[in-house]
Amino acid sequence: QVQLVESGGGLVQPGGSLRLSCAASGSFARMDDADWYRRAPGQEREFVAHVNSAGYGNYTDAVKGRFTISRDNAKSTVYLDLNNLKPEDTAIYYCRADLWVFGSPRGYWGRGTQVAVSS
């Protein structure tokens, strides 16, 4: 069974840091583009960051200069480093990735990891 599993969330004070991980497992040929999204309480899910297969990332304006997306293709894992966290970053963070299964790319979502920023 192919799946994505996020980890690394938690409670942190404003200005703090976290590293989120998204690991792909199961039978697939490779991971292509991947994204992080988040859903804050009472709000719609929103895009946070994207990384292509070569490792180039782009970000929503709200996190530019504070968050960094990266990947380790050997481990089929995508990371999101969250720095200088603010209370408005509180959300469930979800990973999405295109995984090649049976000769074609398919989109998969993880179940999310909770990030809470509070003093």
Secondary structure as UniProt FT lines:
FT   STRAND          3..7
FT   STRAND          10..12
FT   TURN            14..15
FT   STRAND          18..25
FT   STRAND          31..39
FT   TURN            41..42
FT   STRAND          45..51
FT   TURN            53..54
FT   STRAND          57..59
FT   HELIX           61..63
FT   TURN            64..66
FT   STRAND          67..72
FT   HELIX           73..75
FT   STRAND          77..82
FT   HELIX           87..89
FT   STRAND          91..101
FT   TURN            102..103
FT   STRAND          104..109
FT   STRAND          113..117
//
